[in-house]
Amino acid sequence: MRVDLIDFVVALGLVLVIEGLVLALAPGMPKRMVAALAAAPESRLRLGGLLAIALGVGVVWLMRG
């Protein structure tokens, strides 16, 4: 059980590192992405979210067996 919590905290840390890199290296890109998301239809956002979930589950499944 403790290992699962450690893995979660490490994953959260990696998310923060990646987001920090984006903000530090290309601060205008997140603003453009938010504007594009606001203009996108909900059906496309929903499909993108479902694809991201499927990809994430696939990666975890491949890495964890």
N, C-alpha and C positions, 0 to 999 in steps of 0.2 A: 504494500500500500504506500509506503514512504517513497518508493522509487517512482510511482506514478505522479506523486506531488512534485518531486524533483524534476521529472520530465516536463511537467506542465509549466513550472517556473522557468526552466531553460527555454521552452518554446515561447513563452511570453517575452523573455529577454531578447530572443532573436527577432521577434516582431518589432520590439522597440528599437533595436539596432537598425533594422531595415528601414523603418519609418524615419528614424533620425538621419540616416544616410540620404534618403530622398529629400528631406527638408534642408539638409546642409548643402547638398550638391546641386539641387535643382528646385529652389523654393517656389518658383512660379508654376511648376508642374502640378502640384496638388490643387492649386486654385483652378487651373484649367480642367483638371479631372472632375472637380466638384461641379463646375459649370456644365460640363458635358453630361454628368450624371443627372443634374437637375433638368436638362433638356430631353433626356432619353425617356421613351415610354416605359411605363411600369412593367409591361410584359417582357421587354428586353432586359430590364434590371432583374426581374424574377428569374429569367432563363440564365442570366449570367451568375446569379447567386446559386442556382441549382447546379450549374456546371462547376463552380468553385467548390461546392460541397462534395460533389462526386470526385473531383480531382484530389481534394484533400483527403478524403476517405481512401481513395486508391493509393496515394502516397504512403499514408500511415499503414495500410494493409500490407503493401509491399515491404516496407521497412520493418514492421513488427511481426510479419508472418502470420 
